[in-house]
Amino acid sequence: MFDPDELEEIRASKEEWHEEEVEPVLERFGERKETFTTDTGGQEVDRLYTPDDVADLDYEADLGNPGEPPYTRGVYSTGYRGRLWTMRQYAGFSTPEDTNERYHYLLDQGQTGLSMAFDLPTQMGYDSDDEMAAGEVGKAGVAIDSLEDMETVFDGIPLDEVSTSMTINAPASVLLAMYIAVGDKQGVDREELRGTIQNDLLKEYIARNTYIYPPEPSMRIITDIFEFCAEETPKFNTISISGYHIREAGSTAAQELAFTLGNGIEYVEAALDAGLDVDEFAPQLSFFFNGHNNIFEEVAKFRAARRMWHDIMDERFDADDPKSKQLKFHTQTAGSMLTAQQIENNVVRVAYQALAAVLGGTQSLHTNGKDEALALPTEESVRTALRTQQILAHESGAADTIDPLAGSYYVESLTDEVEAEAYEILEEVEDRGGMLEAVEQQWVQRQIQDTAFERQKEIEESERIIVGVNEFEIEDEEPEMDVQEVTEEDQQRQIDSLETVRADRDDEAVDAALEALRGAARTGENLMPYIIDAVKAYATVGEICGVLREEFGEYQPGSAV
């Protein structure tokens, strides 16, 4: 892109500037730090960037126009000028009735997509009255035990008019089946259902630990969902390959990118091994990234992710459909960056993180409530978080042009650096036999743990400033604020509701559906039609997952992956 003679002049000019302008200032005043790095310490940040830092950049090959390979500048030709990103607020708490009320509130406030949080028992495949659920019902999200609960959550919400993202993994097939069943009852054509299920089990073994089954049957369930949805619900994203939790566990941006795409490669290979054609399921793959504090590092990460996925799908998997090569992603602002101290500061943090996601071209965005370091967000906190997105969309100008930081010497150089480091990590993963093997060896987990340890050490030694935590603290105790609470009465209401469902349903139909599911698990048939039949008979999450537990077993940490 640059003339060699001009580059030589730029180099000479930079050297002269350093000798005549910078060195005298450094001798007198120095700089704030000896070394400047990106937020997670992945890349060293130079004092000045010039065309020489992007001398090898080829516009067509490395960037391309928006909507064109390699999609560095975005997967849509009009960016946000045609349509803004989907504004989601992660919501779900206590009972289905409470969650339905919150959803209606958010939609009335201008939210454009729903994002469903489930309580821990639901995430682990237990019913609310199971002894394993004691004290956790409705705490981390909404309790869903049966189809009746899902019907209540979406009461008055037409599923052909909203898209819904569900943060659910091990029991993802069951919750997806319930969503499809609600759509059937509403008379919505399955082809019109829109949304995403997270359904990313590999990252559970790496970072989050809400797994049920061992990896092999988990991969089978995932590929069954791929196959079923390609035919039945083509507008529904069948997986959200998640780097979010990897980053929350302490990884660098480059590690988040590498391990997420590495998991994506494993899912594609598993689907191909199951006999699926890459272009049948790959357009329904989606990704989920973290939005951290360093704006430029995050923008570089998102741009590099698109370019890398295009190249992986094109060169490694020979995908033909352009949609198979387009990385589409949801972003959530960083929960791990929120502080319990001076929680008003979190509003500012979230705004900058959201800006980075938008400048990086996200398709969907969740902004955290300021109080999420303490509890589930209150209605007021959720409204502020949603208003943050709306101000960003309609007042900031960030959505008016596509990839506005493209051409920045710094951003283009950083994009290349993040990409190069991510590829190095992926090569190490491949040398270890792929992500499954690398997880079995605990290598992936150790990389993240080491990074998290170093970061915490920097904070404790005040080498890394966290405003309000280890610097700019205030001595006076801050005023108490309202936090969202789930009471014992709320939990008992859910258990009573479950007992009513069991008393009113046709037990023979439930038993027959569960036995049919057991047979499919043994014969290798696609599980999804049998799970849908079971939920329509009002079999519970715990009962369905219990059958699969018996057939597939449960994963024990440290056992063979």
C-alpha positions in Angstrom: 0.0 0.0 0.0 3.0 2.3 0.5 5.8 3.3 -1.8 9.2 1.9 -0.6 10.9 5.2 -0.9 8.2 7.0 1.1 8.5 4.3 3.8 12.2 4.9 4.0 11.6 8.6 4.5 9.1 7.9 7.2 11.6 5.6 9.0 14.2 8.3 8.8 11.8 10.9 10.0 10.7 8.8 13.0 14.3 8.2 14.0 15.1 12.0 13.8 11.9 12.8 15.8 13.0 10.3 18.5 16.5 11.7 18.8 15.6 15.4 18.7 12.2 15.5 20.3 11.6 12.4 22.4 15.0 11.7 24.1 15.4 15.2 25.6 11.9 14.9 27.1 12.6 11.4 28.4 15.8 12.6 30.1 14.0 15.3 31.9 10.6 13.7 32.7 10.6 10.1 31.8 7.3 8.3 31.1 4.6 7.0 33.3 5.7 3.4 32.9 8.7 1.6 31.6 6.6 -0.6 29.3 3.1 -0.1 28.0 1.0 -3.1 27.1 -2.5 -3.9 26.0 -5.0 -4.6 28.7 -4.2 -8.2 29.3 -0.5 -7.8 28.6 -0.6 -9.6 25.3 1.1 -7.0 23.1 3.6 -4.2 23.9 2.3 -0.8 22.8 4.8 1.3 20.9 5.1 5.1 21.5 4.2 5.9 17.9 2.8 4.0 14.9 3.4 5.0 11.3 2.8 3.5 7.8 6.0 1.5 8.4 4.1 -0.7 11.0 1.6 -1.8 8.3 4.0 -1.8 5.4 3.0 -5.3 4.3 -0.8 -4.6 4.5 -2.6 -5.7 1.3 -6.1 -4.1 1.3 -7.8 -6.7 -0.8 -6.2 -9.7 0.8 -6.1 -8.5 4.4 -9.1 -6.2 4.8 -11.5 -6.2 1.8 -14.6 -4.1 1.7 -17.4 -4.8 4.3 -19.4 -7.8 3.3 -16.6 -9.2 1.2 -13.8 -11.8 2.1 -11.9 -11.9 4.4 -14.6 -10.0 6.3 -12.1 -8.1 8.4 -14.2 -5.0 8.0 -17.5 -6.7 8.7 -19.9 -9.3 7.3 -22.5 -6.9 6.1 -22.0 -4.4 3.3 -24.0 -1.6 5.0 -22.9 -2.2 8.6 -25.1 -0.5 11.1 -26.4 2.0 8.5 -28.8 -0.7 7.4 -29.7 -2.2 10.8 -28.4 -1.6 14.3 -27.0 -4.4 16.4 -29.5 -6.4 18.4 -29.8 -4.9 21.9 -30.1 -7.7 24.4 -30.1 -7.5 28.2 -29.3 -10.8 30.0 -32.4 -11.4 32.1 -34.1 -14.1 34.0 -34.5 -14.5 37.8 -36.7 -16.2 40.3 -39.9 -17.6 38.8 -41.1 -17.6 35.2 -43.8 -15.1 36.1 -41.1 -12.6 37.4 -39.0 -13.1 34.2 -42.0 -12.6 32.0 -42.7 -9.3 33.7 -39.0 -8.2 33.3 -39.1 -9.2 29.6 -42.2 -7.1 28.9 -40.5 -4.2 30.7 -37.4 -4.5 28.6 -39.3 -4.7 25.3 -41.3 -1.7 26.3 -38.1 0.2 27.0 -36.8 -0.5 23.5 -34.8 -3.7 23.8 -34.8 -5.5 20.4 -33.9 -9.1 21.5 -34.3 -11.3 24.5 -31.4 -13.0 26.4 -32.4 -15.7 28.8 -30.5 -16.5 32.0 -31.2 -19.8 33.8 -30.7 -20.7 37.4 -27.9 -23.1 38.3 -30.2 -26.2 38.8 -31.6 -25.7 35.3 -28.1 -25.3 33.9 -27.1 -28.6 35.6 -30.2 -30.5 34.5 -32.0 -30.7 37.9 -35.5 -29.9 38.8 -36.3 -27.3 41.4 -37.4 -29.9 44.0 -34.2 -31.9 43.6 -32.0 -32.0 46.7 -29.1 -30.8 44.4 -31.2 -27.6 43.8 -31.6 -26.6 47.4 -31.0 -22.9 48.0 -30.2 -22.2 44.3 -33.7 -22.1 42.7 -34.1 -18.8 40.8 -30.9 -17.3 42.1 -28.6 -17.0 39.0 -31.4 -16.9 36.5 -35.0 -18.2 36.0 -36.0 -21.7 37.1 -37.3 -23.7 34.2 -38.6 -27.2 35.1 -41.2 -27.9 32.4 -42.8 -26.6 29.2 -45.4 -24.8 31.4 -42.6 -22.6 32.8 -41.4 -21.8 29.3 -44.9 -21.0 28.2 -45.2 -18.6 31.2 -41.9 -16.8 30.4 -43.1 -16.1 26.8 -46.7 -15.3 27.7 -47.8 -12.4 25.5 -44.5 -12.4 23.5 -44.9 -13.7 19.9 -41.9 -15.8 19.0 -42.1 -14.7 15.4 -41.5 -11.1 16.4 -38.5 -11.5 18.7 -35.1 -13.3 18.7 -34.1 -15.1 21.9 -30.6 -16.0 23.1 -30.4 -18.7 25.7 -27.3 -19.1 27.8 -27.6 -22.9 28.3 -25.2 -25.6 27.6 -25.5 -29.2 28.9 -29.3 -29.2 28.7 -29.4 -27.0 25.6 -31.3 -29.6 23.6 -34.1 -29.6 26.2 -34.5 -25.9 26.5 -34.4 -25.5 22.7 -37.1 -28.2 22.5 -39.2 -26.2 24.9 -38.7 -23.0 22.9 -39.8 -24.9 19.7 -42.8 -26.3 21.5 -43.9 -22.9 22.7 -43.6 -21.7 19.1 -45.6 -24.7 17.9 -48.3 -23.8 20.4 -48.3 -20.2 19.3 -48.7 -21.3 15.7 -45.3 -19.9 14.6 -43.7 -21.7 11.7 -40.5 -23.3 12.9 -38.6 -21.7 10.0 -39.5 -18.3 11.5 -38.0 -18.9 14.9 -34.9 -16.8 15.5 -32.3 -16.8 18.2 -29.3 -18.6 19.6 -28.5 -21.4 22.1 -25.1 -21.3 23.6 -24.7 -25.1 23.5 -20.9 -24.8 23.9 -19.7 -27.7 26.0 -16.0 -27.5 25.4 -15.7 -24.2 27.1 -17.6 -25.7 30.1 -14.8 -28.2 30.6 -12.3 -25.3 30.2 -13.7 -22.5 32.2 -17.2 -22.7 33.6 -17.9 -26.3 34.8 -21.7 -26.5 34.3 -21.3 -29.8 32.4 -23.3 -33.0 32.8 -22.2 -35.6 30.3 -18.7 -36.7 29.1 -17.5 -35.0 26.0 -18.2 -37.7 23.5 -22.0 -37.9 24.1 -22.0 -34.1 24.5 -20.6 -33.7 21.0 -23.2 -36.1 19.8 -26.0 -34.0 21.2 -24.5 -30.9 19.7 -24.3 -32.5 16.2 -27.8 -33.8 16.6 -28.9 -30.2 17.2 -26.9 -29.0 14.1 -28.6 -31.6 11.9 -32.1 -31.0 13.3 -32.0 -27.3 13.1 -30.6 -27.2 9.6 -33.9 -28.7 8.5 -36.4 -27.4 11.0 -35.2 -24.0 12.3 -32.8 -22.6 9.7 -32.9 -19.1 11.2 -31.9 -20.3 14.7 -28.2 -20.3 15.6 -27.4 -23.7 16.9 -24.3 -22.8 18.9 -22.7 -19.8 20.3 -19.0 -20.7 20.5 -18.1 -18.8 23.6 -14.8 -17.0 24.4 -16.6 -14.9 27.0 -16.2 -17.3 29.9 -12.6 -18.1 28.8 -11.8 -14.4 29.2 -13.7 -14.1 32.4 -11.6 -16.9 33.8 -8.5 -14.7 33.1 -7.2 -15.3 29.6 -5.6 -12.7 27.4 -7.4 -11.4 24.3 -5.3 -13.6 22.0 -6.0 -16.7 24.2 -9.7 -15.9 24.2 -9.6 -15.7 20.4 -7.4 -18.8 19.9 -9.3 -21.1 22.3 -12.7 -20.0 21.0 -11.8 -20.6 17.3 -10.1 -23.9 18.4 -13.4 -25.0 19.9 -15.1 -24.0 16.7 -12.8 -26.2 14.7 -13.6 -29.1 17.0 -17.3 -28.6 16.5 -17.0 -28.4 12.7 -14.9 -31.6 12.7 -17.4 -33.4 14.9 -20.2 -32.5 12.6 -18.3 -33.6 9.5 -17.4 -36.9 11.2 -21.2 -37.3 11.9 -21.7 -37.1 8.1 -23.0 -33.6 7.8 -22.0 -31.3 4.9 -20.1 -28.2 6.1 -22.4 -25.8 4.2 -25.5 -27.4 5.8 -24.7 -26.4 9.3 -21.8 -23.8 9.3 -24.1 -20.8 8.4 -25.8 -21.4 11.8 -22.7 -21.3 13.9 -22.3 -18.1 15.9 -19.7 -16.8 18.4 -19.8 -15.0 21.7 -16.9 -12.7 22.8 -16.1 -10.7 25.9 -15.9 -6.9 25.7 -13.0 -5.7 27.9 -11.7 -2.3 28.9 -9.0 -1.7 26.3 -10.9 -0.3 23.3 -8.2 -0.8 20.7 -7.2 -4.4 21.8 -10.9 -5.4 21.7 -11.5 -3.9 18.3 -8.3 -5.6 17.0 -9.6 -8.9 18.4 -13.0 -8.7 16.8 -11.5 -7.8 13.4 -8.8 -10.6 13.6 -11.5 -13.1 14.6 -13.5 -12.5 11.4 -10.4 -12.8 9.2 -9.2 -15.9 10.9 -12.6 -17.7 10.7 -12.9 -16.9 7.0 -9.5 -18.4 6.3 -10.1 -21.4 8.5 -13.4 -22.3 6.9 -12.1 -21.5 3.4 -8.7 -23.3 3.6 -9.2 -26.0 6.2 -12.8 -27.0 5.6 -13.3 -26.0 1.9 -16.6 -24.3 2.6 -18.3 -22.9 -0.5 -21.2 -20.9 1.0 -20.0 -17.4 1.9 -22.2 -17.6 5.0 -20.2 -20.5 6.2 -17.1 -18.3 6.3 -18.7 -15.3 8.0 -18.1 -15.0 11.7 -21.1 -13.5 13.4 -20.9 -12.8 17.1 -22.6 -11.5 20.2 -20.7 -9.4 22.8 -21.2 -9.1 26.5 -19.4 -6.5 28.5 -16.9 -7.9 31.0 -18.5 -9.0 34.2 -15.1 -9.7 35.7 -14.2 -6.0 35.2 -17.1 -4.8 37.4 -16.2 -3.8 40.9 -18.2 -3.8 44.2 -16.4 -0.7 45.2 -17.8 2.6 43.8 -20.3 0.8 41.6 -21.2 3.9 39.7 -17.8 3.6 38.0 -19.2 0.5 36.4 -21.5 2.5 34.2 -18.5 4.2 32.7 -16.6 0.9 32.2 -19.6 -0.7 30.5 -20.0 2.2 28.2 -16.4 2.0 27.0 -16.6 -1.8 26.6 -19.8 -1.4 24.6 -18.1 1.2 22.4 -15.3 -1.3 21.6 -17.8 -3.9 20.6 -19.6 -1.6 18.3 -16.4 -0.2 16.7 -15.5 -3.9 16.2 -18.7 -4.7 14.4 -20.7 -6.9 16.8 -24.1 -8.2 15.7 -25.6 -8.3 19.1 -24.7 -6.7 22.5 -25.5 -7.1 26.1 -24.4 -4.4 28.5 -24.0 -5.3 32.2 -25.9 -3.6 34.9 -23.7 -1.6 37.3 -24.7 -3.7 40.3 -23.9 -7.1 38.8 -20.8 -7.4 41.0 -23.3 -7.7 43.9 -26.4 -9.5 42.6 -28.7 -9.8 39.6 -29.4 -6.3 38.2 -32.3 -4.3 39.4 -34.9 -2.9 37.0 -33.2 0.6 37.3 -29.8 -0.8 36.6 -31.0 -2.8 33.5 -32.6 0.4 32.2 -29.4 2.3 32.5 -27.5 -0.5 30.8 -30.0 -0.5 27.9 -29.9 3.3 27.6 -26.1 3.0 27.3 -26.6 1.1 24.1 -29.3 3.4 22.8 -27.1 6.5 23.4 -24.3 4.7 21.7 -26.5 3.9 18.7 -28.3 7.2 18.3 -26.1 9.9 19.7 -22.4 8.9 19.5 -21.9 8.6 15.7 -20.2 5.3 16.2 -22.8 3.5 14.1 -22.7 5.9 11.2 -19.8 4.4 9.2 -18.4 0.9 8.9 -15.2 -0.2 10.7 -14.3 3.4 11.5 -10.9 2.5 13.0 -9.7 0.8 9.8 -6.5 2.3 8.4 -5.3 3.4 11.8 -1.6 2.4 11.9 -2.1 1.3 15.5 -5.3 -0.7 15.0 -4.1 -2.4 11.8 -0.8 -3.3 13.4 -2.5 -4.5 16.6 -5.0 -6.6 14.6 -2.1 -8.3 12.9 -0.3 -8.9 16.2 -3.4 -10.4 17.9 -4.0 -12.6 14.9 -0.4 -13.8 14.8 -0.4 -14.6 18.5 -3.7 -16.4 18.3 -2.4 -18.5 15.4 0.7 -19.4 17.4 -1.5 -20.6 20.3 -3.7 -22.6 17.8 -0.5 -24.3 16.4 0.4 -25.4 19.9 -3.1 -26.7 20.4 -2.8 -28.7 17.1 0.6 -30.1 18.2 -1.2 -31.4 21.3 -3.8 -33.2 19.2 -6.6 -30.5 19.1 -8.7 -28.8 21.8 -10.1 -32.0 23.3 -6.7 -33.4 23.9 -5.3 -30.0 25.1 -8.2 -29.8 27.6 -7.6 -33.4 28.8 -4.0 -32.6 29.4 -5.1 -29.5 31.4 -2.9 -27.4 29.2 -5.6 -24.9 28.2 -6.7 -24.5 31.8 -3.1 -23.9 32.9 -2.5 -21.2 30.3 -5.6 -19.3 31.5 -4.7 -19.8 35.2 -1.2 -18.5 34.7 -2.5 -15.4 33.0 -5.1 -14.8 35.7 -2.5 -15.3 38.4 -0.2 -12.7 36.8 -3.0 -10.2 36.4 -4.1 -10.6 40.1 -0.5 -10.2 41.2 -0.2 -6.9 39.2 -3.3 -5.6 40.9 -2.2 -6.5 44.4 1.2 -4.8 43.8 -0.6 -1.8 42.2 1.2 -2.3 38.9 -2.2 -2.4 37.3 -4.6 0.3 38.4 -8.2 -0.5 39.1 -10.0 2.7 39.9 -11.7 2.6 43.2 -10.1 -0.7 44.2 -6.3 -0.1 44.5 -6.2 3.5 43.6 -8.6 6.5 44.0 -10.3 4.8 46.9 -12.8 6.6 49.2 -12.8 6.0 52.9 -16.4 6.8 53.7 -18.8 3.9 53.5 -20.9 4.2 50.4 -24.7 4.4 50.8 -26.6 1.2 50.6 -28.4 0.4 47.4 -31.2 -1.8 46.4 -30.2 -5.2 45.1 -32.4 -7.8 43.4 -33.3 -10.6 45.9 -34.8 -14.0 45.4 -36.6 -15.1 48.6 -37.4 -18.5 50.0 -41.0 -17.8 49.3 -40.1 -17.3 45.6 -38.3 -20.6 45.5 -41.2 -22.4 47.2 -43.7 -21.0 44.6 -41.6 -22.6 41.9 -41.5 -26.0 43.7 -45.3 -25.8 44.2 -45.8 -25.0 40.5 -43.7 -28.0 39.6 -45.8 -30.3 41.8 -49.0 -29.0 40.2 -47.6 -29.8 36.7 -46.7 -33.4 37.8 -50.2 -33.9 39.3 -52.0 -32.6 36.2 -50.1 -34.3 33.3 -50.6 -37.7 31.7 -48.0 -39.9 33.4 -48.4 -42.7 30.8 -47.6 -40.2 28.0 -44.5 -39.0 30.0 -43.2 -42.5 30.6 -43.7 -43.5 27.0 -41.9 -40.4 25.7 -39.0 -40.9 28.1 -38.6 -44.6 27.1 -38.6 -43.6 23.4 -35.9 -41.1 24.2 -33.9 -43.8 26.0 -34.2 -46.0 22.9 -33.0 -43.2 20.6 -30.0 -42.6 22.9 -29.0 -46.3 22.6 -29.6 -46.6 18.9 -27.9 -43.4 17.7 -31.0 -41.7 16.3 -31.2 -38.0 16.3 -32.4 -37.1 19.9 -34.1 -33.8 19.1 -37.5 -35.2 17.9 -37.7 -37.4 21.0 -36.8 -34.6 23.4 -39.5 -32.4 21.8 -42.1 -35.1 22.3 -41.0 -35.5 25.9 -41.3 -31.8 26.7 -44.7 -31.6 25.0 -45.8 -34.4 27.3 -44.6 -32.1 30.2 -41.6 -34.3 31.2 -39.3 -32.1 33.2 -35.8 -30.9 32.6 -34.6 -33.2 35.4 -36.4 -36.2 34.1 -35.1 -35.8 30.5 -31.6 -35.1 31.6 -31.9 -38.0 34.1 -32.6 -40.5 31.2 -29.5 -39.2 29.3 -27.4 -39.3 32.5 -28.3 -43.0 32.9 -27.4 -43.7 29.2 -24.4 -41.4 28.8 -23.0 -41.2 32.3 -21.7 -38.0 34.0 -18.3 -36.3 33.4 -15.9 -36.3 36.3 -13.1 -33.8 36.3 -9.8 -35.4 35.7 -11.4 -38.4 33.9 -10.5 -39.1 30.3 -11.8 -36.6 27.8 
